């Protein structure tokens, strides 16, 4: 079983209102926080009939075509299994 | 600078419609995918005046009080800086 973990994050300079509001709320709750950034996580199970190298290439294609918006987001793929 | 990365994932058995639809779409696009699970990512910058151990404890409190819903979600904290 090959499982890929994909982290999708906003590029530097792209507004992250959810992160800003989370920071504001953490501060209201009493914590000293400098910055909060949010992102998305995908765990993709690619089955058994694929090598780790092929899996990484396929998931990169998935990111480009569906999972991430290359204009505002970056993606980071790790094969975890 | 101490930065914590928090992964929020749905507990096993909790429906993940976004994951199911992502899987469906990836299959429509021609990829052989067994399962897709989605999650959220927070990167929290806690500044310089805190140790890694304290940071981990604080972020755990943040997860319990704000970032995660313990009824349906699990959280995983790693100190990355």
N, CA and C atoms of all chains as a GROMACS GRO file, in nm:
protein
  486
    1UNK      N    1   0.084  -0.120   0.000
    1UNK     CA    2   0.000   0.000   0.000
    1UNK      C    3   0.088   0.125   0.000
    2UNK      N    4   0.073   0.204  -0.104
    2UNK     CA    5   0.149   0.329  -0.112
    2UNK      C    6   0.056   0.445  -0.079
    3UNK      N    7   0.092   0.520   0.024
    3UNK     CA    8   0.009   0.634   0.064
    3UNK      C    9   0.090   0.762   0.051
    4UNK      N   10   0.032   0.861  -0.015
    4UNK     CA   11   0.099   0.990  -0.030
    4UNK      C   12   0.028   1.094   0.056
    5UNK      N   13   0.110   1.176   0.121
    5UNK     CA   14   0.053   1.286   0.198
    5UNK      C   15   0.086   1.416   0.125
    6UNK      N   16  -0.017   1.493   0.096
    6UNK     CA   17   0.001   1.618   0.022
    6UNK      C   18  -0.037   1.735   0.111
    7UNK      N   19   0.057   1.828   0.127
    7UNK     CA   20   0.028   1.950   0.202
    7UNK      C   21   0.011   2.064   0.102
    8UNK      N   22  -0.104   2.129   0.105
    8UNK     CA   23  -0.129   2.243   0.018
    8UNK      C   24  -0.124   2.369   0.104
    9UNK      N   25  -0.035   2.461   0.069
    9UNK     CA   26  -0.026   2.585   0.147
    9UNK      C   27  -0.037   2.706   0.056
   10UNK      N   28  -0.077   2.818   0.112
   10UNK     CA   29  -0.086   2.941   0.033
   10UNK      C   30   0.055   2.995   0.009
   11UNK      N   31   0.077   3.051  -0.112
   11UNK     CA   32   0.205   3.114  -0.140
   11UNK      C   33   0.224   3.236  -0.051
   12UNK      N   34   0.349   3.272  -0.027
   12UNK     CA   35   0.380   3.393   0.048
   12UNK      C   36   0.314   3.512  -0.022
   13UNK      N   37   0.252   3.598   0.055
   13UNK     CA   38   0.192   3.718  -0.002
   13UNK      C   39   0.044   3.704  -0.032
   14UNK      N   40  -0.006   3.580  -0.032
   14UNK     CA   41  -0.149   3.558  -0.054
   14UNK      C   42  -0.220   3.570   0.081
   15UNK      N   43  -0.327   3.649   0.083
   15UNK     CA   44  -0.400   3.672   0.209
   15UNK      C   45  -0.457   3.542   0.264
   16UNK      N   46  -0.447   3.524   0.394
   16UNK     CA   47  -0.494   3.403   0.461
   16UNK      C   48  -0.589   3.446   0.574
   17UNK      N   49  -0.712   3.485   0.537
   17UNK     CA   50  -0.805   3.538   0.637
   17UNK      C   51  -0.833   3.438   0.749
   18UNK      N   52  -0.841   3.310   0.714
   18UNK     CA   53  -0.868   3.208   0.818
   18UNK      C   54  -0.753   3.206   0.920
   19UNK      N   55  -0.630   3.213   0.868
   19UNK     CA   56  -0.514   3.216   0.957
   19UNK      C   57  -0.514   3.340   1.046
   20UNK      N   58  -0.547   3.456   0.986
   20UNK     CA   59  -0.548   3.580   1.064
   20UNK      C   60  -0.654   3.576   1.174
   21UNK      N   61  -0.771   3.519   1.140
   21UNK     CA   62  -0.877   3.511   1.240
   21UNK      C   63  -0.844   3.409   1.348
   22UNK      N   64  -0.777   3.300   1.310
   22UNK     CA   65  -0.737   3.201   1.410
   22UNK      C   66  -0.637   3.264   1.506
   23UNK      N   67  -0.543   3.340   1.452
   23UNK     CA   68  -0.444   3.410   1.536
   23UNK      C   69  -0.514   3.505   1.633
   24UNK      N   70  -0.610   3.582   1.580
   24UNK     CA   71  -0.683   3.679   1.662
   24UNK      C   72  -0.753   3.608   1.778
   25UNK      N   73  -0.818   3.497   1.744
   25UNK     CA   74  -0.893   3.423   1.847
   25UNK      C   75  -0.798   3.361   1.950
   26UNK      N   76  -0.684   3.306   1.904
   26UNK     CA   77  -0.587   3.249   2.000
   26UNK      C   78  -0.537   3.357   2.094
   27UNK      N   79  -0.515   3.478   2.042
   27UNK     CA   80  -0.469   3.587   2.126
   27UNK      C   81  -0.578   3.626   2.227
   28UNK      N   82  -0.703   3.630   2.180
   28UNK     CA   83  -0.815   3.661   2.270
   28UNK      C   84  -0.823   3.557   2.382
   29UNK      N   85  -0.788   3.434   2.351
   29UNK     CA   86  -0.792   3.327   2.451
   29UNK      C   87  -0.669   3.329   2.542
   30UNK      N   88  -0.577   3.423   2.516
   30UNK     CA   89  -0.466   3.442   2.609
   30UNK      C   90  -0.331   3.391   2.563
   31UNK      N   91  -0.322   3.338   2.440
   31UNK     CA   92  -0.194   3.286   2.394
   31UNK      C   93  -0.117   3.392   2.315
   32UNK      N   94   0.014   3.388   2.327
   32UNK     CA   95   0.100   3.480   2.256
   32UNK      C   96   0.146   3.414   2.126
   33UNK      N   97   0.080   3.451   2.017
   33UNK     CA   98   0.107   3.387   1.888
   33UNK      C   99   0.150   3.494   1.789
   34UNK      N  100   0.259   3.468   1.714
   34UNK     CA  101   0.306   3.567   1.617
   34UNK      C  102   0.234   3.558   1.484
   35UNK      N  103   0.203   3.435   1.443
   35UNK     CA  104   0.145   3.418   1.309
   35UNK      C  105   0.079   3.282   1.301
   36UNK      N  106  -0.030   3.273   1.227
   36UNK     CA  107  -0.093   3.144   1.200
   36UNK      C  108  -0.117   3.134   1.050
   37UNK      N  109  -0.072   3.025   0.991
   37UNK     CA  110  -0.099   3.000   0.849
   37UNK      C  111  -0.180   2.871   0.838
   38UNK      N  112  -0.276   2.871   0.747
   38UNK     CA  113  -0.357   2.752   0.731
   38UNK      C  114  -0.327   2.683   0.598
   39UNK      N  115  -0.361   2.558   0.591
   39UNK     CA  116  -0.340   2.482   0.469
   39UNK      C  117  -0.434   2.363   0.464
   40UNK      N  118  -0.423   2.286   0.356
   40UNK     CA  119  -0.505   2.167   0.340
   40UNK      C  120  -0.418   2.043   0.334
   41UNK      N  121  -0.477   1.932   0.372
   41UNK     CA  122  -0.405   1.806   0.378
   41UNK      C  123  -0.483   1.701   0.300
   42UNK      N  124  -0.415   1.629   0.212
   42UNK     CA  125  -0.478   1.515   0.145
   42UNK      C  126  -0.394   1.391   0.173
   43UNK      N  127  -0.459   1.282   0.211
   43UNK     CA  128  -0.389   1.155   0.223
   43UNK      C  129  -0.446   1.064   0.115
   44UNK      N  130  -0.361   1.028   0.020
   44UNK     CA  131  -0.409   0.955  -0.098
   44UNK      C  132  -0.352   0.814  -0.098
   45UNK      N  133  -0.441   0.717  -0.091
   45UNK     CA  134  -0.401   0.576  -0.093
   45UNK      C  135  -0.403   0.527  -0.237
   46UNK      N  136  -0.285   0.490  -0.288
   46UNK     CA  137  -0.273   0.454  -0.430
   46UNK      C  138  -0.268   0.303  -0.453
   47UNK      N  139  -0.297   0.224  -0.351
   47UNK     CA  140  -0.300   0.079  -0.369
   47UNK      C  141  -0.162   0.017  -0.370
   48UNK      N  142  -0.156  -0.108  -0.415
   48UNK     CA  143  -0.031  -0.185  -0.408
   48UNK      C  144   0.046  -0.189  -0.539
   49UNK      N  145  -0.025  -0.166  -0.651
   49UNK     CA  146   0.038  -0.191  -0.781
   49UNK      C  147   0.112  -0.070  -0.837
   50UNK      N  148   0.185  -0.003  -0.752
   50UNK     CA  149   0.256   0.116  -0.796
   50UNK      C  150   0.382   0.132  -0.710
   51UNK      N  151   0.490   0.178  -0.773
   51UNK     CA  152   0.612   0.200  -0.695
   51UNK      C  153   0.606   0.339  -0.631
   52UNK      N  154   0.691   0.361  -0.531
   52UNK     CA  155   0.692   0.490  -0.463
   52UNK      C  156   0.729   0.603  -0.559
   53UNK      N  157   0.820   0.576  -0.652
   53UNK     CA  158   0.863   0.678  -0.748
   53UNK      C  159   0.748   0.716  -0.840
   54UNK      N  160   0.680   0.612  -0.894
   54UNK     CA  161   0.565   0.638  -0.981
   54UNK      C  162   0.457   0.714  -0.904
   55UNK      N  163   0.435   0.673  -0.779
   55UNK     CA  164   0.332   0.736  -0.696
   55UNK      C  165   0.359   0.886  -0.684
   56UNK      N  166   0.484   0.920  -0.655
   56UNK     CA  167   0.518   1.061  -0.638
   56UNK      C  168   0.490   1.139  -0.766
   57UNK      N  169   0.526   1.079  -0.881
   57UNK     CA  170   0.502   1.147  -1.009
   57UNK      C  171   0.352   1.165  -1.034
   58UNK      N  172   0.276   1.058  -1.008
   58UNK     CA  173   0.131   1.066  -1.030
   58UNK      C  174   0.068   1.172  -0.942
   59UNK      N  175   0.109   1.173  -0.814
   59UNK     CA  176   0.046   1.268  -0.721
   59UNK      C  177   0.085   1.411  -0.759
   60UNK      N  178   0.204   1.428  -0.814
   60UNK     CA  179   0.241   1.561  -0.861
   60UNK      C  180   0.148   1.607  -0.974
   61UNK      N  181   0.116   1.514  -1.064
   61UNK     CA  182   0.020   1.546  -1.171
   61UNK      C  183  -0.116   1.582  -1.112
   62UNK      N  184  -0.158   1.504  -1.009
   62UNK     CA  185  -0.289   1.529  -0.944
   62UNK      C  186  -0.292   1.669  -0.886
   63UNK      N  187  -0.180   1.709  -0.824
   63UNK     CA  188  -0.173   1.843  -0.765
   63UNK      C  189  -0.188   1.949  -0.872
   64UNK      N  190  -0.116   1.928  -0.984
   64UNK     CA  191  -0.120   2.028  -1.091
   64UNK      C  192  -0.258   2.038  -1.154
   65UNK      N  193  -0.325   1.921  -1.169
   65UNK     CA  194  -0.452   1.921  -1.241
   65UNK      C  195  -0.573   1.945  -1.153
   66UNK      N  196  -0.567   1.906  -1.024
   66UNK     CA  197  -0.689   1.912  -0.943
   66UNK      C  198  -0.670   1.967  -0.801
   67UNK      N  199  -0.570   1.917  -0.731
   67UNK     CA  200  -0.568   1.942  -0.586
   67UNK      C  201  -0.525   2.082  -0.547
   68UNK      N  202  -0.433   2.141  -0.623
   68UNK     CA  203  -0.382   2.274  -0.586
   68UNK      C  204  -0.411   2.375  -0.695
   69UNK      N  205  -0.419   2.500  -0.655
   69UNK     CA  206  -0.431   2.609  -0.752
   69UNK      C  207  -0.293   2.675  -0.762
   70UNK      N  208  -0.222   2.648  -0.873
   70UNK     CA  209  -0.081   2.692  -0.883
   70UNK      C  210  -0.063   2.844  -0.877
   71UNK      N  211  -0.171   2.919  -0.899
   71UNK     CA  212  -0.160   3.064  -0.894
   71UNK      C  213  -0.136   3.113  -0.750
   72UNK      N  214  -0.204   3.048  -0.656
   72UNK     CA  215  -0.195   3.097  -0.517
   72UNK      C  216  -0.143   2.993  -0.418
   73UNK      N  217  -0.125   2.868  -0.463
   73UNK     CA  218  -0.088   2.764  -0.366
   73UNK      C  219   0.039   2.689  -0.405
   74UNK      N  220   0.108   2.638  -0.303
   74UNK     CA  221   0.219   2.547  -0.328
   74UNK      C  222   0.180   2.409  -0.273
   75UNK      N  223   0.243   2.305  -0.324
   75UNK     CA  224   0.215   2.172  -0.271
   75UNK      C  225   0.344   2.101  -0.234
   76UNK      N  226   0.332   2.013  -0.138
   76UNK     CA  227   0.448   1.938  -0.089
   76UNK      C  228   0.404   1.793  -0.071
   77UNK      N  229   0.469   1.703  -0.144
   77UNK     CA  230   0.426   1.562  -0.145
   77UNK      C  231   0.525   1.477  -0.067
   78UNK      N  232   0.476   1.395   0.026
   78UNK     CA  233   0.563   1.294   0.084
   78UNK      C  234   0.495   1.159   0.079
   79UNK      N  235   0.573   1.059   0.043
   79UNK     CA  236   0.520   0.921   0.039
   79UNK      C  237   0.541   0.864   0.179
   80UNK      N  238   0.431   0.832   0.248
   80UNK     CA  239   0.446   0.794   0.389
   80UNK      C  240   0.437   0.643   0.411
   81UNK      N  241   0.403   0.567   0.310
   81UNK     CA  242   0.392   0.422   0.334
   81UNK      C  243   0.444   0.343   0.215
   82UNK      N  244   1.285   3.132   1.689
   82UNK     CA  245   1.148   3.119   1.641
   82UNK      C  246   1.102   2.974   1.651
   83UNK      N  247   0.997   2.952   1.729
   83UNK     CA  248   0.942   2.816   1.742
   83UNK      C  249   0.814   2.808   1.659
   84UNK      N  250   0.812   2.716   1.563
   84UNK     CA  251   0.695   2.700   1.478
   84UNK      C  252   0.638   2.559   1.496
   85UNK      N  253   0.508   2.553   1.521
   85UNK     CA  254   0.442   2.423   1.536
   85UNK      C  255   0.356   2.396   1.415
   86UNK      N  256   0.361   2.272   1.370
   86UNK     CA  257   0.273   2.231   1.260
   86UNK      C  258   0.168   2.136   1.316
   87UNK      N  259   0.042   2.172   1.293
   87UNK     CA  260  -0.068   2.092   1.347
   87UNK      C  261  -0.147   2.031   1.232
   88UNK      N  262  -0.160   1.899   1.235
   88UNK     CA  263  -0.242   1.831   1.135
   88UNK      C  264  -0.372   1.789   1.201
   89UNK      N  265  -0.483   1.835   1.146
   89UNK     CA  266  -0.614   1.797   1.199
   89UNK      C  267  -0.677   1.698   1.100
   90UNK      N  268  -0.710   1.579   1.148
   90UNK     CA  269  -0.770   1.481   1.058
   90UNK      C  270  -0.901   1.428   1.118
   91UNK      N  271  -0.986   1.378   1.032
   91UNK     CA  272  -1.112   1.320   1.081
   91UNK      C  273  -1.084   1.184   1.143
   92UNK      N  274  -1.156   1.152   1.252
   92UNK     CA  275  -1.142   1.020   1.312
   92UNK      C  276  -1.194   0.914   1.217
   93UNK      N  277  -1.143   0.792   1.233
   93UNK     CA  278  -1.192   0.681   1.152
   93UNK      C  279  -1.343   0.666   1.174
   94UNK      N  280  -1.416   0.645   1.066
   94UNK     CA  281  -1.560   0.625   1.078
   94UNK      C  282  -1.641   0.752   1.056
   95UNK      N  283  -1.574   0.868   1.059
   95UNK     CA  284  -1.645   0.993   1.034
   95UNK      C  285  -1.647   1.016   0.882
   96UNK      N  286  -1.765   1.048   0.829
   96UNK     CA  287  -1.778   1.067   0.683
   96UNK      C  288  -1.691   1.182   0.636
   97UNK      N  289  -1.627   1.163   0.522
   97UNK     CA  290  -1.538   1.264   0.465
   97UNK      C  291  -1.583   1.290   0.320
   98UNK      N  292  -1.695   1.365   0.304
   98UNK     CA  293  -1.750   1.384   0.170
   98UNK      C  294  -1.650   1.451   0.075
   99UNK      N  295  -1.569   1.542   0.125
   99UNK     CA  296  -1.471   1.608   0.038
   99UNK      C  297  -1.371   1.506  -0.015
  100UNK      N  298  -1.326   1.416   0.075
  100UNK     CA  299  -1.233   1.312   0.034
  100UNK      C  300  -1.295   1.219  -0.069
  101UNK      N  301  -1.423   1.182  -0.046
  101UNK     CA  302  -1.489   1.090  -0.138
  101UNK      C  303  -1.505   1.154  -0.276
  102UNK      N  304  -1.541   1.284  -0.278
  102UNK     CA  305  -1.557   1.352  -0.406
  102UNK      C  306  -1.424   1.374  -0.477
  103UNK      N  307  -1.318   1.398  -0.399
  103UNK     CA  308  -1.186   1.413  -0.460
  103UNK      C  309  -1.145   1.281  -0.524
  104UNK      N  310  -1.169   1.171  -0.454
  104UNK     CA  311  -1.138   1.039  -0.509
  104UNK      C  312  -1.214   1.016  -0.639
  105UNK      N  313  -1.346   1.046  -0.637
  105UNK     CA  314  -1.429   1.027  -0.755
  105UNK      C  315  -1.374   1.106  -0.874
  106UNK      N  316  -1.336   1.231  -0.847
  106UNK     CA  317  -1.286   1.317  -0.955
  106UNK      C  318  -1.151   1.266  -1.006
  107UNK      N  319  -1.063   1.223  -0.915
  107UNK     CA  320  -0.933   1.170  -0.959
  107UNK      C  321  -0.953   1.047  -1.047
  108UNK      N  322  -1.052   0.962  -1.012
  108UNK     CA  323  -1.080   0.844  -1.093
  108UNK      C  324  -1.133   0.885  -1.230
  109UNK      N  325  -1.223   0.985  -1.231
  109UNK     CA  326  -1.275   1.035  -1.359
  109UNK      C  327  -1.162   1.087  -1.447
  110UNK      N  328  -1.060   1.145  -1.385
  110UNK     CA  329  -0.946   1.198  -1.461
  110UNK      C  330  -0.848   1.088  -1.503
  111UNK      N  331  -0.877   0.962  -1.462
  111UNK     CA  332  -0.799   0.850  -1.511
  111UNK      C  333  -0.701   0.789  -1.412
  112UNK      N  334  -0.699   0.836  -1.287
  112UNK     CA  335  -0.606   0.779  -1.190
  112UNK      C  336  -0.671   0.670  -1.108
  113UNK      N  337  -0.592   0.570  -1.073
  113UNK     CA  338  -0.641   0.458  -0.993
  113UNK      C  339  -0.610   0.488  -0.846
  114UNK      N  340  -0.712   0.534  -0.775
  114UNK     CA  341  -0.693   0.576  -0.636
  114UNK      C  342  -0.785   0.493  -0.546
  115UNK      N  343  -0.731   0.439  -0.437
  115UNK     CA  344  -0.814   0.357  -0.348
  115UNK      C  345  -0.893   0.441  -0.248
  116UNK      N  346  -0.832   0.549  -0.200
  116UNK     CA  347  -0.897   0.625  -0.093
  116UNK      C  348  -0.834   0.764  -0.084
  117UNK      N  349  -0.914   0.864  -0.056
  117UNK     CA  350  -0.860   0.998  -0.030
  117UNK      C  351  -0.918   1.047   0.102
  118UNK      N  352  -0.830   1.092   0.190
  118UNK     CA  353  -0.877   1.152   0.315
  118UNK      C  354  -0.830   1.296   0.319
  119UNK      N  355  -0.914   1.385   0.369
  119UNK     CA  356  -0.876   1.526   0.375
  119UNK      C  357  -0.854   1.569   0.520
  120UNK      N  358  -0.779   1.674   0.535
  120UNK     CA  359  -0.753   1.727   0.668
  120UNK      C  360  -0.717   1.874   0.661
  121UNK      N  361  -0.692   1.934   0.778
  121UNK     CA  362  -0.652   2.074   0.783
  121UNK      C  363  -0.512   2.086   0.840
  122UNK      N  364  -0.447   2.196   0.803
  122UNK     CA  365  -0.310   2.219   0.846
  122UNK      C  366  -0.301   2.358   0.909
  123UNK      N  367  -0.240   2.366   1.027
  123UNK     CA  368  -0.212   2.498   1.086
  123UNK      C  369  -0.061   2.507   1.110
  124UNK      N  370  -0.002   2.618   1.070
  124UNK     CA  371   0.137   2.643   1.104
  124UNK      C  372   0.136   2.761   1.199
  125UNK      N  373   0.178   2.738   1.323
  125UNK     CA  374   0.165   2.840   1.427
  125UNK      C  375   0.303   2.886   1.470
  126UNK      N  376   0.330   3.015   1.450
  126UNK     CA  377   0.458   3.074   1.489
  126UNK      C  378   0.444   3.131   1.631
  127UNK      N  379   0.518   3.073   1.724
  127UNK     CA  380   0.504   3.110   1.865
  127UNK      C  381   0.612   3.206   1.913
  128UNK      N  382   0.690   3.261   1.822
  128UNK     CA  383   0.793   3.358   1.862
  128UNK      C  384   0.916   3.293   1.923
  129UNK      N  385   0.998   3.374   1.988
  129UNK     CA  386   1.127   3.326   2.038
  129UNK      C  387   1.127   3.293   2.187
  130UNK      N  388   1.031   3.350   2.261
  130UNK     CA  389   1.039   3.341   2.407
  130UNK      C  390   0.970   3.217   2.464
  131UNK      N  391   0.989   3.106   2.400
  131UNK     CA  392   0.923   2.985   2.446
  131UNK      C  393   1.010   2.865   2.406
  132UNK      N  394   1.015   2.764   2.494
  132UNK     CA  395   1.092   2.645   2.461
  132UNK      C  396   1.006   2.552   2.376
  133UNK      N  397   1.072   2.455   2.310
  133UNK     CA  398   0.997   2.361   2.226
  133UNK      C  399   0.898   2.279   2.308
  134UNK      N  400   0.940   2.244   2.432
  134UNK     CA  401   0.852   2.163   2.517
  134UNK      C  402   0.727   2.242   2.555
  135UNK      N  403   0.749   2.369   2.598
  135UNK     CA  404   0.634   2.454   2.634
  135UNK      C  405   0.544   2.474   2.512
  136UNK      N  406   0.608   2.496   2.395
  136UNK     CA  407   0.532   2.520   2.273
  136UNK      C  408   0.438   2.403   2.247
  137UNK      N  409   0.491   2.283   2.258
  137UNK     CA  410   0.409   2.165   2.230
  137UNK      C  411   0.288   2.158   2.325
  138UNK      N  412   0.315   2.188   2.455
  138UNK     CA  413   0.205   2.186   2.552
  138UNK      C  414   0.100   2.292   2.520
  139UNK      N  415   0.148   2.413   2.486
  139UNK     CA  416   0.055   2.522   2.454
  139UNK      C  417  -0.030   2.488   2.333
  140UNK      N  418   0.036   2.435   2.229
  140UNK     CA  419  -0.038   2.405   2.106
  140UNK      C  420  -0.138   2.292   2.130
  141UNK      N  421  -0.104   2.201   2.221
  141UNK     CA  422  -0.200   2.096   2.254
  141UNK      C  423  -0.326   2.157   2.317
  142UNK      N  424  -0.306   2.256   2.406
  142UNK     CA  425  -0.420   2.327   2.465
  142UNK      C  426  -0.502   2.398   2.357
  143UNK      N  427  -0.429   2.462   2.260
  143UNK     CA  428  -0.498   2.533   2.151
  143UNK      C  429  -0.586   2.437   2.072
  144UNK      N  430  -0.532   2.317   2.046
  144UNK     CA  431  -0.609   2.216   1.972
  144UNK      C  432  -0.735   2.180   2.047
  145UNK      N  433  -0.718   2.158   2.179
  145UNK     CA  434  -0.833   2.115   2.260
  145UNK      C  435  -0.939   2.224   2.266
  146UNK      N  436  -0.894   2.352   2.277
  146UNK     CA  437  -0.989   2.460   2.299
  146UNK      C  438  -1.043   2.522   2.171
  147UNK      N  439  -0.965   2.519   2.062
  147UNK     CA  440  -1.009   2.594   1.943
  147UNK      C  441  -0.991   2.519   1.811
  148UNK      N  442  -0.872   2.464   1.789
  148UNK     CA  443  -0.839   2.421   1.652
  148UNK      C  444  -0.908   2.292   1.608
  149UNK      N  445  -0.929   2.200   1.701
  149UNK     CA  446  -0.988   2.072   1.663
  149UNK      C  447  -1.120   2.049   1.735
  150UNK      N  448  -1.204   1.969   1.675
  150UNK     CA  449  -1.328   1.925   1.740
  150UNK      C  450  -1.304   1.781   1.787
  151UNK      N  451  -1.285   1.763   1.918
  151UNK     CA  452  -1.244   1.630   1.967
  151UNK      C  453  -1.347   1.520   1.945
  152UNK      N  454  -1.470   1.559   1.913
  152UNK     CA  455  -1.572   1.457   1.889
  152UNK      C  456  -1.545   1.385   1.757
  153UNK      N  457  -1.501   1.460   1.655
  153UNK     CA  458  -1.485   1.398   1.523
  153UNK      C  459  -1.342   1.407   1.468
  154UNK      N  460  -1.254   1.481   1.537
  154UNK     CA  461  -1.121   1.502   1.479
  154UNK      C  462  -1.007   1.459   1.572
  155UNK      N  463  -0.895   1.424   1.511
  155UNK     CA  464  -0.772   1.400   1.588
  155UNK      C  465  -0.671   1.508   1.547
  156UNK      N  466  -0.575   1.534   1.635
  156UNK     CA  467  -0.472   1.631   1.597
  156UNK      C  468  -0.335   1.571   1.620
  157UNK      N  469  -0.239   1.619   1.543
  157UNK     CA  470  -0.102   1.570   1.552
  157UNK      C  471  -0.011   1.693   1.545
  158UNK      N  472   0.069   1.711   1.649
  158UNK     CA  473   0.152   1.833   1.658
  158UNK      C  474   0.298   1.798   1.636
  159UNK      N  475   0.364   1.873   1.546
  159UNK     CA  476   0.510   1.860   1.541
  159UNK      C  477   0.572   1.999   1.545
  160UNK      N  478   0.680   2.009   1.622
  160UNK     CA  479   0.753   2.135   1.630
  160UNK      C  480   0.856   2.131   1.517
  161UNK      N  481   0.844   2.225   1.421
  161UNK     CA  482   0.930   2.213   1.303
  161UNK      C  483   1.046   2.311   1.302
  162UNK      N  484   1.052   2.403   1.396
  162UNK     CA  485   1.162   2.499   1.394
  162UNK      C  486   1.210   2.527   1.536
   0.00000   0.00000   0.00000
